[in-house]
Amino acid sequence: MMRKTIGLLFLVSWVSVFSQTSAKNTTIYPVIVARVALTNQTAPISPTTIVTPKQARLYRVSYYLDCSGQNLDWVILLHWVDTNGTSETFTSAPCNSPSNPSLGVATVRASASSPLRYETTGVAGDYGLFFTVERL
């Protein structure tokens, strides 16, 4: 009986340690690497680095661009170098009225040491830019 009790205690202890060790070594994806929330913007934003990966990475950029006024055509642009060395640019649909925000998701595969950057361009008026960048 004593052997069974000791064996059961050993088994329970081993399972407990194994479960805790496994949980510590688990990385949950996606990982948020950047968030931007800009309101009351009235001028274009020049290219700004979001993240520079140490190794090639896949990112998801979820964005929302809203504007006031009419026919403003504000857009967000993403720039990166993909893993085959090609410079890439993603351009969102334009936000051209308060009832027509630009929103969506862009998937980017950025090469090592090549920054992922964003910028905005537009004509006039106020706009707000909100986005989250996740490493996949």
N, C-alpha and C positions, 0 to 999 in steps of 0.2 A: 504494500500500500504506500509506503514511504517513497519507493522508487517511482511509482506512478505520479505521486504528488510533485516530486522534484522534476520529473520529466515534463509534466504539464506546466509548471512554473517556468521552466527553461523555454519551452515552446512559446508561451505567451510573451515572455521577455524578448525573445528573438523576433517575433512578429512585430512587436511594438517598436523595437529599434529599427527594423527594416522599413517599416512604414514611415517613421520620422525621417530617416535618411533619404528615402525616395522623394518625399515632399520637399525637402530642402534643395534638391538638385533639379527640380522641375522648373523650366522657364515657361511662362504662359505667353502665348502669342495671340494677337499682335501686341507689340509694345509701342505705346505712344512716345514719340521722340520730340515732338514739338506741337505747340498750340499757338495760334495767333488770333487775337481779337482786336481789331482796329475799328474805331468808330469816328464819324465826323471827319473823314479824310476829304481833302479838296484838291490834292495834287498827286501826280503819279509817284509811285514808289520805285526807285531805281533797284536793279538786281541786288537782292539781299540773300545771303546764305542761310539756309534752314538747318542743314546737317551736312557733314562731310564724312562719309562712311570709311572705315578702316579697311573694309573688304567689300566686295560687290554685294549689294543688298537690293531687295525688292521692297518698295514703299507704296503705301496707299495714301493719297492726299484727298481728303473730303473737304470740299469748300462751299462757301455760301457768300455771294457778293451781292449786296443790295445798294440801290442808289436812289437819289431824289431828283426830280426834274424829268425832262423829256429828251430823247435822242442824245444821250450822253455816251453810250457805247464803252463803258468801263469794262475791262477784261483783266483777268489774272493770267499771267504767263508763268510756266515752270520751265526751268532750264537744267539740263544735266547731260553728262556724257554716259552713253550706255556701255555695256560690257564689250562691245566690238569696236569701241573708240569713236563712235559717231556722236556728234553734238545733236541733242534733241531739244525740241521746244513743244510744250503743250500749251494751247491757247483755249481758254474757256469761251463759252458763248457769251455775247455781250449782255450786260445789264443796261437796258436803255430806258427804263421807267420804273417807278416804284412798284408797279404791278407785274413787273417782269424781272425778278432777280435772276442771277446766274448761279446755278448750283449743280453740283455733280461730284464725281469721283474720278481721279486720274491714278493710274498704276504706273510706277516708274521703276526701272531696274538701273540703278546708278552704279558705276564702276568704282573701284577702290580709289580713294584720295581725290575723287571728283565731286565737288560740292553740288548739292541740290539747292537751287535758288528759285526765288519767286520775285515777281515784279508786277506792277499794275500800269495800265495805260488807259487813257480816256480823254474826253473832251473838256467837260466842266461839271460843276455841281458837286454835291456831297455824296460820299459812298462809305459803306462799311464792308470790311473784309474779315471773314472768319474762316479758319481752316484748322484741321488736325492732320498731323503726319504720323502714320503708323508704320513701324518696321514689321514686315510680314515674314 
